[in-house]
Each structure stands twice: as C-alpha cells, then as structure tokens.
Amino acid sequence: MKILIMAGGYATRLWPITKDNPKALLPVGNRAILDYILEKVGELDMEVYISTNRFFEAHFRPYAEKRGIKLIVEDTLHESEKLGTIGAMKRAVEELGLDDYLVIAGDNLFSFSLREFLEAYDGKTLIAVYDVGDMELAKRYGVVVLEGDKVLSFQEKPAEPRSTLVSTGVYVFPRRVMERIDEYLSNGNRDSPGYFLQWLLERKESIKAYRFSDYWYDIGSADSYLEALKTLLKESHVEEIQISPYAKIIPPVVIKRGAKILGRSMIGPYAYIGEECVIENSDVSDSIIFRNTIIKNSTIWRSIIDEKCEIRNLELRKSLVGGHAKIQRGE
C-alpha cells in the first residue's frame, strides 16, 4: 500500500490568502496543516507521496525534501487547468504503479488514528465518515447512508441529504478500483471522489465506512480554518519578540520571531501573529495574522489578514483581508 496526500488544488474558496500560498502549508497554531497529516501518517510504515501542481511545486519541494517525501507534480499552473482528485490519482498510478492506495485530502484535519482506520480495511474500498449533525451543513459534502458499516448510497453535495453522515477525504482504494480510474475518466465522468464513489456503487463495488467522532475540519473556508485553530492550538508558542510592559497576552497564542507587541495591546486567546508583525495599541483574538503586517489602534476578531498589510483605526470582525492591503479610518 502507498500513501498519497492530495495537495494539487488552488483553494479558490480561501482566496486571496491562498492565491500565492498552498492551503496544505497554511499554519494552524505552530504547525502547517500538512504537519498534522504527516504526524498521523507517521504511525504507518509506508511510502508517502504528495501530489501537487507546478504552480506550488516551489513551496512543496523544500518541505518534502526535508522530510524525505517524494512529490508527484501535475503540469498545471492555473485553476482552469488543474486535474481533479481522480485525475491526480491516475497521474500517481502512472508514475508509481498499481497498488492499494491510502488517499488523504491535504486540507483535512481529523482526530482518528490511521492505524485504527487501516485495521478496518479488508480489501474493500474504505472511507472515513463523520456526523456533521446538521442537514444544511451536510449539503456541502458527500453524504452517505449506511447499514452497519456498509455504504448503501452516496450523494455528492445533495440538495436534500438523506443523512448527516459525510465523507471526510480519507479513503483506501484497493488495486482493482485503482485499475478502473481510466474507465471512469474516459467515459467523461466528473473528476471528484464523491462522483467516483457513486459510480463504484452503481457498479456493485462494495464500499465500507469507518465512523469517527471528536473533530474533523475540511479547511475550505475562513470559518473552518479558524475553528481548527481553536481546536488544535493547545498551548502558547512565543518566539523572540519585543513586547511592551503594558501589553497582555492571553494564551493560547503563537507569536513568531521578530514580532513587536507595543503599547496597550492585548493578544489572544487563539491568535497567530506571523514573523515581523507590528501590533500596537490593538486587540487581536480568534484570528490569524500573516507576516510583516502592521496593526495599529484596531480590534481584530475572528479574522484572517494576509502578509504585508496595514490596518489602522479599525474594528474588523469576521473579515478576510488579502496581502498588501492598506485599510484605515481617519489619519
């Protein structure tokens, strides 16, 4: 069995934050999303590969080489050109050969053990499922109906879900299913795992479900990104920074090297402050601030602010600010 981590998307739902930065390498606390996945993968003694695209290859190359992981690079530079998940799986098979594959979405943060997940694998396609507990929320995902651990039906982003159990982007596809990818794609089918699973069920391929609870985050929106930060940031990590004696830090927070926390600022709880940021007379909580950003006389709550921004004299709530933006009220 081989492990394939899918990180070839362009994450348009999180633009502009992900326009120049791959989603899988975004920080959640003091680690990248991909670090959490690799920690789970570390339980297994298997070959690991990361599937990405030519546009983000330069970001992933040093990361992968440092960890002894091979990249599989699709030759795309834009969203309009990208391979989907199934197309990228086909590309991996062409390069690595047929095998059973453990496929993991690279924007997927989950609580369960992959070792326990694989203990449930018996040669049938296996998917990890989670109860989101809300029919409206279920409409965003692939919805499953189960009988025991057997998948009876699969609906991709249904208008009227038949359950609140959803597929979470962790799969095991046996060799015989990987062999069918060419057939699936050559018939003009939609290039996503949900529709592939529907197609397999229609052809009497057995699919099993592994149910888990605790937490699962598909980092596809600012809300899910910030919720993941609140769940996974357990303790503070403060590097070499400058901090005013009048400033207050409420843990847990991450404050990276070179940051300046000046005046009567209050940082936290659940704040990530990137390298070389300047926060002066401002409150920042439940937020992610990327490097080299300046925030003065402002309140930032439940927001994501990209690198090299300047925010002055503002109150920002539930906001997403792209890189190099300058926003201020008054002088």
Residue pairs with C-beta under 8 A, 6 or more apart in sequence:
1 46
1 99
1 100
1 101
1 102
1 118
1 172
2 46
2 47
2 48
2 49
2 92
2 96
2 99
2 100
2 101
2 102
3 41
3 44
3 46
3 47
3 48
3 49
3 101
3 102
3 104
4 49
4 51
4 72
4 89
4 92
4 101
4 102
4 103
4 104
5 24
5 34
5 37
5 38
5 41
5 48
5 49
5 50
5 51
5 104
5 105
5 106
6 51
6 85
6 88
6 89
6 103
6 104
6 105
6 106
6 169
7 22
7 23
7 24
7 34
7 50
7 51
7 52
7 56
7 60
7 106
7 107
8 51
8 52
8 53
8 74
8 76
8 82
8 83
8 88
9 23
9 82
9 106
9 107
10 18
10 53
10 55
10 78
10 79
10 82
11 18
11 22
11 23
11 107
11 220
12 18
12 79
13 220
13 221
14 23
14 219
14 220
14 221
14 222
14 225
14 320
15 322
16 306
16 320
16 322
16 323
17 26
17 290
17 304
17 306
17 320
17 322
17 323
18 26
19 322
19 323
20 323
21 59
22 52
22 56
22 59
22 60
23 33
23 106
23 107
23 219
24 32
24 33
24 34
24 37
24 50
24 60
24 106
24 107
25 32
25 33
25 34
25 59
25 60
25 63
26 32
26 33
26 219
26 225
27 254
27 272
27 274
27 288
28 36
28 109
28 219
28 225
28 228
28 229
28 232
28 233
29 229
29 232
29 233
29 234
29 237
29 252
29 254
29 272
30 237
30 254
32 63
33 106
33 107
33 109
33 219
33 228
34 50
34 63
34 106
36 109
36 232
37 104
37 106
37 108
37 109
38 48
38 67
38 69
40 110
40 113
40 114
41 48
41 104
41 114
43 113
43 114
43 115
44 102
44 114
44 115
44 118
46 102
47 70
48 69
48 70
49 69
49 70
49 71
49 72
49 92
49 96
50 60
50 64
50 69
50 70
50 71
50 72
50 106
51 71
51 72
51 74
51 88
51 89
51 91
51 92
52 60
52 71
52 72
52 73
52 74
53 73
53 74
53 75
53 76
53 77
53 82
53 83
54 73
54 74
54 75
54 76
54 77
55 76
55 77
55 78
57 71
57 73
60 71
61 71
64 70
64 71
72 88
72 91
72 92
72 95
72 96
74 82
74 83
74 87
74 88
74 91
76 82
76 83
83 90
83 91
83 191
84 190
84 191
84 192
85 103
85 105
85 191
85 192
85 193
86 181
86 184
86 185
86 191
86 192
86 193
86 196
87 185
87 191
89 101
89 103
89 173
89 178
89 181
90 181
90 182
90 185
92 101
93 178
93 181
98 175
98 178
98 179
99 175
99 178
100 172
100 173
100 174
100 175
100 178
101 172
101 173
101 178
102 114
102 118
102 170
102 171
102 172
103 170
103 171
103 172
103 173
103 193
104 169
104 170
104 171
105 168
105 169
105 170
105 218
107 169
107 218
107 219
107 220
108 168
108 169
108 170
108 216
108 217
108 218
108 219
109 215
109 216
109 217
109 219
109 228
109 232
110 128
110 130
110 168
110 170
110 212
110 215
110 216
110 217
111 212
111 213
111 214
111 215
111 216
112 128
112 210
112 212
112 214
114 170
117 126
117 128
117 170
117 172
117 210
118 172
120 126
120 149
120 208
120 210
121 172
121 208
122 208
123 174
124 174
124 205
124 206
124 207
124 208
125 171
125 172
125 173
125 174
125 177
125 197
125 200
125 205
125 206
125 207
125 208
126 171
126 172
126 207
126 208
126 209
126 210
127 144
127 151
127 167
127 168
127 170
127 171
127 197
127 207
127 208
127 209
127 210
128 167
128 168
128 169
128 170
128 171
128 209
128 210
128 212
129 144
129 146
129 165
129 166
129 167
129 168
129 209
129 210
129 211
129 212
130 165
130 166
130 168
130 211
130 212
130 213
130 216
131 164
131 165
131 166
131 211
131 213
132 138
132 141
132 164
132 165
132 166
133 164
134 164
135 161
135 164
137 164
138 158
138 161
138 163
138 164
138 165
138 166
139 157
139 158
139 159
139 161
140 157
141 157
141 166
141 167
141 218
142 154
142 155
142 156
142 157
142 166
142 167
142 193
142 194
142 197
143 154
143 155
143 156
143 158
143 161
143 162
143 163
143 164
143 165
143 166
143 167
144 151
144 153
144 154
144 155
144 163
144 165
144 166
144 167
144 209
145 151
145 152
145 153
145 154
145 162
145 163
145 165
146 152
146 163
146 165
146 209
146 211
149 208
149 209
149 210
149 211
150 206
150 207
150 208
150 209
151 197
151 201
151 207
151 208
151 209
153 162
153 201
154 167
154 194
154 197
154 198
154 201
154 207
155 161
155 162
155 198
156 192
156 194
156 195
156 198
157 194
165 209
165 211
167 193
167 194
167 197
168 216
168 218
169 193
169 218
171 193
177 200
177 205
180 200
181 196
184 196
184 199
185 191
189 195
189 196
189 199
197 207
200 207
201 207
215 231
217 224
217 225
217 227
217 228
217 231
218 224
219 225
219 228
222 303
222 304
222 318
222 320
225 288
225 304
226 270
226 286
226 287
226 288
226 302
226 304
229 270
229 272
229 286
229 288
230 270
230 286
233 252
233 253
233 254
233 270
233 272
234 252
235 251
235 252
236 249
236 251
236 252
236 253
236 254
236 268
237 253
237 254
237 255
238 249
238 253
238 254
238 255
239 255
239 256
239 257
239 258
239 259
240 257
240 258
241 255
241 256
241 257
241 258
241 259
241 260
241 261
242 259
242 260
242 261
242 262
243 249
243 260
243 261
243 262
244 261
244 262
244 263
244 264
244 265
246 263
246 264
247 261
247 262
247 263
247 264
247 265
247 266
247 267
248 265
248 266
248 267
249 255
249 261
249 266
249 267
249 268
250 266
250 267
250 268
250 269
250 285
251 268
251 269
252 268
252 269
252 270
253 267
253 268
253 269
253 270
253 271
253 272
253 273
254 271
254 272
254 273
255 261
255 267
255 271
255 273
256 273
256 274
256 275
256 277
256 291
257 275
257 276
258 275
258 276
259 273
259 274
259 275
259 276
259 277
259 278
259 279
260 277
260 278
260 279
260 280
261 267
261 273
261 279
262 278
262 279
262 280
262 281
263 280
263 281
263 282
264 281
265 279
265 280
265 281
265 282
265 283
265 284
266 282
266 283
266 284
266 285
267 273
267 279
267 283
267 284
267 285
268 284
268 285
269 285
269 286
270 285
270 286
270 287
271 284
271 285
271 286
271 287
271 288
271 289
272 287
272 288
272 289
273 279
273 284
273 289
274 289
274 290
274 291
274 292
274 293
274 307
275 291
275 292
276 291
276 292
277 289
277 291
277 292
277 293
277 294
277 295
278 293
278 294
278 295
278 296
279 289
279 295
280 294
280 295
280 296
280 297
281 296
281 297
282 295
282 296
282 297
282 298
282 299
282 300
283 298
283 299
283 300
283 301
284 295
284 300
284 301
285 300
285 301
285 302
286 301
286 302
287 300
287 301
287 302
287 303
287 304
287 305
288 303
288 304
288 305
289 295
289 300
289 305
290 305
290 306
290 307
290 309
290 323
291 307
291 308
292 307
292 308
293 305
293 306
293 307
293 308
293 309
293 310
293 311
294 309
294 310
294 311
294 312
295 305
295 310
295 311
295 312
296 311
296 312
296 313
297 312
297 313
298 311
298 312
298 313
298 314
298 315
298 316
299 314
299 315
299 316
300 311
300 316
300 319
301 316
301 317
301 318
302 317
302 318
303 316
303 317
303 318
303 319
303 320
303 321
304 319
304 320
304 321
305 311
305 316
305 319
305 321
306 321
306 322
306 323
306 324
306 325
307 323
307 324
308 323
308 324
309 321
309 322
309 323
309 324
309 325
309 326
309 327
310 325
310 326
310 327
310 328
311 321
311 327
311 328
312 327
312 328
312 329
313 328
313 329
313 330
314 327
314 328
314 329
321 327
